[in-house]
Amino acid sequence: FTTNLRKNCWFILLLLERINTMSLESSVLSLLVQKLGELLADKAKLLRGVKGQIQSMQRELTWMQSYLKDVDEGQEESNETFLTRTREIRNITFDAENVIDLFIIVEDTRRRQSLLKSNTSILSQAQNSDLRSLFVFQLESHYGSVNLACVHKNFRFLKVLDISSPSHSMSGLVLPTELGNLIHLTYLGINGLLPITLPESIANLRNLLTLDCKNCKLVIEVPNIFLQLRRLRHLLSGYMEAPIDKLKFHTLNSLQTLWGIRGGDWMLKEMSKLSPTIKRLGINDISSNEQLEAVFQCPSFKSGHLHAFGLQWRICVKLQNIELSFLCHGLRKMKLCGPIGEEEYSPPNLSLPNLEKVMFLGSMLKSNETLATLGKLPNLRYLCLDINSYMGTEWTCSVGEFSQLKHLEILGLSNLEEWTVEEGAMPRLRFLRVSHCPRLTRLPKLGNNVVVYREI
């Protein structure tokens, strides 16, 4: 209905634009105006919030029809008067389009309220087998609840499903077994503060390309649940609770992202079997040196495909210089959370020409030479030194260091007392954030174009 109204309005405008440059049968224009009026009259009962404007618009359209009929019958009128009438018709047509837009808003609001105020499950009312994407922003509200178990019946060709779990439920969200029937699904996204439990039937989603749970805690009761998802390319988890020692991923030959996975003894056998196509690798909560060493057995380090690398390990484990040397030259982003060993007179080897973004957290670096090594990275644009990443009292940035750095964050370096930036260092810096560095009382002189944000 609204599409037809829009077409008639714009067609009338198009004809009016050309009315002075060509001979136009006014009967054609009159027919279009009549059609527009009929469309408004037929649907007037639906236009509750704009009923008065519709009635006024119908009166204007009736006047337009009468005027155009007179012109068509040959009644003479001066050219100036004719042009004035034409402008009036143009304005009325614009008004008609505005009313149509208002109708769309009113009708859509009425439809949504009608759906939400029902006491039955929202999704059980909706039946649209052609729907391909479904976003559920709130599973429970005072209007009703969403029954995910009926999704596979009403939306069997669904390809994209994004779910937000309830924030007030103490038990979290257990996804229904019926979701395994959505065999056409290619994307499944889950968000929520509380645990999300995946059913074993998820293994039936053979066309699934992305499982995005990076904003929630993922609970997996069956460790081999991913083995059947052979087409899976992206697996992201905020935190994974599973039988850690039995996780398996070696059948995922198209995997490109494996991020937020909890470390465990599963790594000792599985890391060397992972697909060399992985571009983003992130492992959390590594609890032993053996697990840490296994990370670097991932074939992506040798294939050069790895672009983003994130690692978080416990304080009882220490990343050694020899392990950092395995990082591939194609790496662009790196996040290291945990202690890093510094051998005397031998700062960590970070010969990574393509590295653009680096974050350290809890690294406990002590040598200024280590930071100088970072400063020599030719393409480093973003650097974040987070809580206890540097334990030294002084930091000197020498000439030529951090030549491409644009964004710098210094957070929670409680020992840092003096920071010196020599002339010629950090020439491209544009943003600086300093927070919770109580002993750093004075900032170095930086360029006039640097935005400084300091928190006490």
C-alpha positions as CSV (number, residue, x, y, z in Angstrom):
1,F,0.0,0.0,0.0
2,T,2.6,2.6,1.0
3,T,4.8,1.6,-1.9
4,N,1.9,2.4,-4.4
5,L,1.3,5.8,-2.7
6,R,4.9,6.7,-2.9
7,K,5.1,5.8,-6.6
8,N,2.0,7.9,-7.5
9,C,3.3,10.9,-5.5
10,W,6.7,10.8,-7.2
11,F,5.3,10.2,-10.6
12,I,3.0,13.2,-10.3
13,L,6.0,15.3,-9.2
14,L,8.0,14.1,-12.2
15,L,5.2,15.1,-14.6
16,L,4.9,18.5,-12.9
17,E,8.6,19.1,-13.4
18,R,8.2,18.6,-17.1
19,I,4.8,20.4,-17.5
20,N,6.3,23.6,-18.8
21,T,8.6,22.0,-21.3
22,M,6.3,19.6,-23.1
23,S,2.7,19.2,-24.0
24,L,1.0,17.1,-21.4
25,E,-2.4,15.5,-21.4
26,S,-3.9,16.7,-18.1
27,S,-6.3,13.7,-18.2
28,V,-3.2,11.6,-17.5
29,L,-2.3,13.7,-14.5
30,S,-6.0,13.7,-13.4
31,L,-6.0,9.9,-13.6
32,L,-3.0,9.7,-11.3
33,V,-4.5,12.1,-8.8
34,Q,-7.7,10.0,-8.8
35,K,-5.8,6.8,-8.2
36,L,-3.9,8.4,-5.3
37,G,-7.3,9.5,-3.7
38,E,-8.7,6.0,-4.1
39,L,-5.7,4.5,-2.4
40,L,-6.1,6.8,0.5
41,A,-9.8,6.2,0.7
42,D,-9.4,2.4,0.6
43,K,-7.0,2.3,3.5
44,A,-8.4,5.2,5.6
45,K,-9.7,2.8,8.2
46,L,-6.1,1.8,9.0
47,L,-4.8,5.3,9.5
48,R,-5.9,5.9,13.0
49,G,-3.3,8.4,14.1
50,V,-3.5,10.5,10.9
51,K,-7.2,10.3,10.1
52,G,-7.7,14.1,10.1
53,Q,-4.8,14.7,7.8
54,I,-6.0,12.0,5.4
55,Q,-9.4,13.6,5.2
56,S,-7.9,17.0,4.5
57,M,-5.6,15.4,1.9
58,Q,-8.6,13.8,0.2
59,R,-10.4,17.2,-0.1
60,E,-7.2,18.7,-1.6
61,L,-7.0,15.8,-4.1
62,T,-10.7,16.3,-5.0
63,W,-9.9,20.0,-5.8
64,M,-7.0,18.9,-7.9
65,Q,-9.2,16.6,-9.9
66,S,-11.7,19.3,-10.6
67,Y,-9.1,21.8,-11.7
68,L,-7.4,19.3,-14.0
69,K,-10.8,18.3,-15.5
70,D,-11.5,22.0,-16.3
71,V,-8.1,22.3,-18.0
72,D,-8.8,19.1,-20.0
73,E,-12.1,20.5,-21.2
74,G,-10.4,23.5,-22.6
75,Q,-11.3,26.3,-20.2
76,E,-8.8,29.1,-20.8
77,E,-6.5,30.3,-18.1
78,S,-3.6,32.6,-18.1
79,N,-0.1,31.1,-18.2
80,E,0.8,32.7,-14.8
81,T,-2.3,31.3,-13.1
82,F,-1.7,27.9,-14.6
83,L,1.9,27.9,-13.2
84,T,0.6,29.0,-9.8
85,R,-1.9,26.1,-9.8
86,T,0.9,23.8,-10.8
87,R,3.0,24.8,-7.9
88,E,0.1,24.3,-5.5
89,I,-0.4,20.8,-6.9
90,R,3.3,20.1,-6.4
91,N,3.1,21.2,-2.7
92,I,0.0,19.1,-2.1
93,T,1.8,16.1,-3.6
94,F,4.7,16.7,-1.2
95,D,2.3,16.9,1.7
96,A,0.8,13.6,0.6
97,E,4.2,12.0,0.9
98,N,4.7,13.4,4.4
99,V,1.3,11.9,5.4
100,I,2.4,8.6,4.0
101,D,5.6,8.7,6.0
102,L,3.6,9.5,9.2
103,F,1.2,6.6,8.4
104,I,4.2,4.2,8.1
105,I,5.4,5.2,11.6
106,V,1.9,5.0,13.2
107,E,1.0,1.7,11.6
108,D,4.3,0.1,12.5
109,T,4.0,1.3,16.1
110,R,0.4,-0.1,16.2
111,R,1.5,-3.4,14.8
112,R,4.4,-3.8,17.3
113,Q,2.2,-2.9,20.2
114,S,-0.5,-5.4,19.1
115,L,2.2,-8.1,18.9
116,L,3.9,-7.3,22.2
117,K,0.8,-6.9,24.4
118,S,-0.2,-10.5,23.7
119,N,0.0,-12.8,26.7
120,T,1.3,-15.7,24.6
121,S,4.8,-16.2,23.3
122,I,5.8,-13.6,20.8
123,L,7.6,-15.8,18.3
124,S,4.8,-18.4,18.4
125,Q,2.5,-15.8,16.8
126,A,4.8,-14.9,14.0
127,Q,4.8,-17.2,11.0
128,N,7.0,-16.2,8.1
129,S,8.8,-19.1,6.4
130,D,10.6,-16.6,4.2
131,L,12.4,-14.8,7.1
132,R,16.2,-15.2,6.9
133,S,17.4,-13.1,9.9
134,L,16.0,-12.8,13.4
135,F,17.3,-10.6,16.2
136,V,15.9,-11.2,19.7
137,F,16.9,-8.2,21.9
138,Q,14.9,-9.2,25.0
139,L,13.8,-12.7,25.8
140,E,11.5,-11.6,28.7
141,S,9.5,-8.4,29.4
142,H,6.2,-7.4,31.0
143,Y,4.6,-7.9,27.5
144,G,5.4,-11.5,27.3
145,S,8.2,-14.0,26.7
146,V,10.0,-15.4,23.7
147,N,9.8,-19.1,23.2
148,L,13.0,-20.1,21.3
149,A,11.8,-23.7,20.9
150,C,9.2,-22.7,18.3
151,V,11.7,-20.8,16.1
152,H,12.5,-23.9,13.9
153,K,8.8,-24.3,13.1
154,N,8.0,-20.8,12.1
155,F,11.3,-19.8,10.6
156,R,12.8,-23.0,9.2
157,F,14.9,-21.2,6.6
158,L,16.5,-18.9,9.1
159,K,20.2,-18.1,8.3
160,V,21.0,-15.5,11.0
161,L,19.9,-15.7,14.6
162,D,21.1,-13.3,17.3
163,I,19.9,-13.7,20.9
164,S,20.3,-11.6,24.0
165,S,19.8,-13.5,27.2
166,P,17.9,-12.2,30.3
167,S,20.0,-10.2,32.7
168,H,17.8,-10.8,35.7
169,S,17.7,-14.6,35.6
170,M,19.9,-16.3,38.2
171,S,20.3,-19.5,36.2
172,G,21.3,-18.0,32.8
173,L,20.0,-19.3,29.5
174,V,19.8,-22.9,28.4
175,L,19.2,-22.9,24.6
176,P,16.5,-25.4,23.6
177,T,17.4,-28.6,21.7
178,E,15.1,-27.6,18.9
179,L,17.6,-25.0,17.7
180,G,19.6,-27.9,16.2
181,N,16.8,-28.1,13.6
182,L,17.8,-24.8,12.0
183,I,19.9,-26.6,9.4
184,H,20.2,-23.5,7.2
185,L,21.7,-21.3,10.0
186,T,25.0,-19.7,9.1
187,Y,25.3,-17.3,12.0
188,L,24.5,-17.8,15.6
189,G,25.2,-14.9,18.0
190,I,24.5,-15.0,21.8
191,N,24.9,-12.1,24.2
192,G,24.3,-11.8,27.9
193,L,26.0,-11.4,31.3
194,L,25.0,-14.8,32.6
195,P,26.0,-18.3,31.4
196,I,24.7,-19.6,28.1
197,T,24.4,-23.4,27.8
198,L,24.7,-24.9,24.3
199,P,22.6,-28.1,23.6
200,E,24.3,-31.1,22.0
201,S,22.0,-30.6,19.0
202,I,24.1,-27.6,17.9
203,A,26.3,-30.2,16.2
204,N,23.5,-30.6,13.6
205,L,24.1,-27.1,12.2
206,R,26.3,-28.3,9.4
207,N,26.1,-24.9,7.5
208,L,27.1,-22.8,10.5
209,L,29.9,-20.4,9.6
210,T,30.0,-18.2,12.8
211,L,29.3,-18.9,16.4
212,D,29.7,-15.6,18.2
213,C,29.5,-15.8,22.0
214,K,32.3,-13.3,22.8
215,N,30.0,-11.3,25.1
216,C,28.9,-14.1,27.3
217,K,30.1,-17.1,29.3
218,L,29.7,-20.2,27.2
219,V,28.8,-23.5,29.0
220,I,29.5,-26.7,27.0
221,E,28.6,-30.0,28.5
222,V,29.6,-32.1,25.5
223,P,33.3,-31.5,24.6
224,N,33.2,-32.8,21.1
225,I,30.3,-30.6,20.1
226,F,32.4,-28.7,17.5
227,L,33.7,-31.6,15.5
228,Q,30.6,-31.9,13.3
229,L,30.6,-28.2,12.4
230,R,33.1,-28.7,9.6
231,R,32.2,-25.5,7.8
232,L,32.7,-23.3,10.9
233,R,35.0,-20.4,10.2
234,H,34.7,-18.2,13.3
235,L,34.3,-19.4,16.9
236,L,34.4,-16.6,19.6
237,S,33.8,-16.9,23.3
238,G,34.0,-14.5,26.2
239,Y,34.7,-17.3,28.6
240,M,34.2,-21.0,28.0
241,E,33.2,-23.5,30.7
242,A,33.6,-27.0,29.4
243,P,35.4,-30.3,30.0
244,I,38.6,-28.5,29.1
245,D,40.9,-31.6,28.8
246,K,38.7,-33.1,26.1
247,L,38.0,-30.2,23.7
248,K,38.6,-31.0,20.0
249,F,38.8,-28.7,17.0
250,H,41.0,-30.6,14.5
251,T,38.2,-31.3,12.0
252,L,37.5,-27.6,11.4
253,N,39.5,-27.2,8.3
254,S,38.1,-23.8,7.3
255,L,38.6,-22.2,10.8
256,Q,39.8,-18.6,10.6
257,T,39.0,-17.3,14.1
258,L,39.4,-19.2,17.4
259,W,39.1,-16.6,20.1
260,G,38.4,-16.5,23.8
261,I,38.9,-20.3,24.2
262,R,39.9,-21.5,27.7
263,G,43.3,-23.2,27.9
264,G,43.8,-26.7,29.2
265,D,45.5,-30.0,28.6
266,W,43.5,-30.3,25.4
267,M,46.1,-28.0,23.9
268,L,48.9,-30.6,24.2
269,K,47.3,-32.7,21.4
270,E,45.1,-30.3,19.5
271,M,47.1,-27.2,18.9
272,S,49.4,-28.8,16.4
273,K,46.3,-30.2,14.5
274,L,44.5,-26.9,14.1
275,S,43.9,-25.6,10.6
276,P,46.7,-23.5,9.1
277,T,44.0,-21.1,7.9
278,I,43.5,-19.5,11.3
279,K,44.0,-15.7,11.2
280,R,42.9,-14.8,14.7
281,L,43.9,-16.9,17.7
282,G,43.1,-16.1,21.3
283,I,43.6,-18.5,24.3
284,N,42.7,-17.6,27.9
285,D,43.6,-19.0,31.4
286,I,46.7,-21.0,30.5
287,S,47.8,-22.8,33.7
288,S,51.1,-24.5,32.8
289,N,54.3,-23.9,30.9
290,E,53.5,-27.0,28.8
291,Q,50.2,-25.5,27.7
292,L,52.0,-22.2,26.9
293,E,54.6,-23.9,24.8
294,A,51.9,-25.8,22.9
295,V,50.3,-22.6,21.7
296,F,53.2,-22.0,19.4
297,Q,52.7,-25.3,17.8
298,C,49.7,-23.9,15.9
299,P,50.4,-24.3,12.2
300,S,49.3,-20.7,11.6
301,F,52.6,-19.5,13.1
302,K,54.5,-21.3,10.3
303,S,52.0,-20.6,7.5
304,G,52.1,-16.8,8.1
305,H,48.3,-16.5,8.1
306,L,48.0,-15.3,11.7
307,H,47.1,-11.6,11.9
308,A,45.8,-11.3,15.5
309,F,47.1,-13.1,18.5
310,G,45.9,-12.9,22.1
311,L,47.2,-14.8,25.1
312,Q,46.4,-14.8,28.8
313,W,48.2,-17.0,31.3
314,R,48.3,-17.3,35.1
315,I,51.0,-15.7,37.2
316,C,52.6,-19.0,37.9
317,V,53.5,-19.3,34.2
318,K,56.1,-17.1,32.5
319,L,56.4,-16.4,28.8
320,Q,60.0,-16.7,27.7
321,N,62.0,-14.9,25.1
322,I,62.4,-18.0,23.0
323,E,58.7,-18.4,22.7
324,L,58.2,-14.8,21.4
325,S,60.6,-15.6,18.6
326,F,58.0,-17.9,17.1
327,L,55.6,-15.1,16.4
328,C,55.1,-14.8,12.6
329,H,56.0,-11.7,10.7
330,G,52.5,-11.2,9.3
331,L,51.1,-10.4,12.8
332,R,49.3,-7.1,13.0
333,K,47.6,-7.2,16.4
334,M,48.9,-8.7,19.7
335,K,47.6,-8.8,23.2
336,L,49.7,-10.5,25.9
337,C,48.3,-10.8,29.5
338,G,50.7,-12.4,31.9
339,P,54.4,-12.3,33.2
340,I,57.1,-12.1,30.5
341,G,60.6,-13.3,31.4
342,E,63.5,-10.9,30.7
343,E,66.9,-12.5,30.4
344,E,69.7,-10.2,31.4
345,Y,70.9,-8.0,28.6
346,S,68.5,-9.7,26.3
347,P,65.1,-8.0,25.8
348,P,62.3,-10.0,24.2
349,N,62.7,-10.6,20.5
350,L,59.9,-8.6,18.8
351,S,61.0,-8.4,15.2
352,L,57.5,-8.0,13.8
353,P,57.6,-5.5,10.9
354,N,53.8,-5.5,10.3
355,L,52.7,-5.2,14.0
356,E,50.3,-2.2,14.3
357,K,48.5,-2.7,17.7
358,V,50.0,-4.0,20.9
359,M,48.6,-4.4,24.5
360,F,50.5,-5.6,27.5
361,L,48.7,-6.5,30.8
362,G,50.5,-7.8,33.9
363,S,53.7,-8.4,32.0
364,M,55.9,-7.2,34.8
365,L,58.6,-5.8,32.4
366,K,61.5,-4.2,34.2
367,S,63.9,-3.1,31.6
368,N,63.7,0.1,29.6
369,E,65.4,-1.7,26.8
370,T,62.3,-3.8,26.4
371,L,60.2,-0.7,25.7
372,A,62.9,0.5,23.4
373,T,62.5,-2.7,21.4
374,L,58.8,-1.8,21.1
375,G,59.8,1.6,19.9
376,K,61.7,0.2,17.0
377,L,58.6,-1.6,15.5
378,P,58.2,0.3,12.1
379,N,54.4,0.2,11.9
380,L,53.3,0.3,15.5
381,R,50.3,2.7,15.7
382,Y,48.6,1.7,19.0
383,L,50.2,0.8,22.3
384,C,48.5,0.1,25.6
385,L,50.6,-0.5,28.8
386,D,48.0,-1.8,31.2
387,I,48.2,-2.7,34.9
388,N,51.7,-3.8,36.0
389,S,52.9,-4.3,32.5
390,Y,56.0,-2.2,33.2
391,M,57.5,-2.2,36.7
392,G,60.4,0.2,36.1
393,T,60.6,3.7,37.6
394,E,61.9,5.4,34.5
395,W,61.0,5.3,30.8
396,T,62.9,7.2,28.2
397,C,61.7,7.4,24.6
398,S,64.8,8.1,22.4
399,V,65.0,9.9,19.1
400,G,63.4,7.9,16.3
401,E,61.4,5.6,18.5
402,F,57.7,5.0,18.0
403,S,57.9,6.8,14.7
404,Q,54.3,5.8,13.6
405,L,52.6,5.7,17.0
406,K,49.3,7.6,17.1
407,H,47.5,6.2,20.2
408,L,49.2,5.6,23.6
409,E,47.6,4.4,26.9
410,I,49.5,4.2,30.1
411,L,47.3,2.6,32.8
412,G,48.1,1.4,36.3
413,L,51.9,1.7,36.2
414,S,52.2,2.3,39.9
415,N,56.1,2.4,39.9
416,L,56.6,4.8,37.1
417,E,58.0,8.1,38.3
418,E,59.7,9.7,35.4
419,W,58.8,9.6,31.7
420,T,61.0,11.4,29.1
421,V,60.2,11.9,25.5
422,E,63.2,13.2,23.5
423,E,62.7,15.5,20.6
424,G,62.0,13.4,17.5
425,A,60.3,10.6,19.4
426,M,56.6,9.8,18.9
427,P,56.3,12.5,16.1
428,R,52.8,11.2,15.0
429,L,51.2,10.9,18.4
430,R,47.6,12.2,18.5
431,F,46.0,10.7,21.6
432,L,47.5,10.0,25.1
433,R,45.6,8.5,28.1
434,V,47.2,8.3,31.5
435,S,45.4,6.7,34.4
436,H,46.3,5.5,37.9
437,C,50.0,6.3,37.7
438,P,50.2,8.0,41.2
439,R,54.0,8.6,41.1
440,L,54.0,10.1,37.6
441,T,53.5,13.7,38.6
442,R,54.7,15.4,35.4
443,L,54.1,14.5,31.7
444,P,56.7,15.1,29.0
445,K,56.4,17.9,26.4
446,L,54.4,16.6,23.5
447,G,53.2,18.1,20.2
448,N,50.4,20.7,20.1
449,N,48.2,18.2,18.2
450,V,48.2,15.6,21.0
451,V,44.9,15.1,22.9
452,V,45.8,14.3,26.5
453,Y,43.3,12.6,28.8
454,R,44.5,12.1,32.3
455,E,42.7,10.3,35.2
456,I,43.7,10.6,38.8
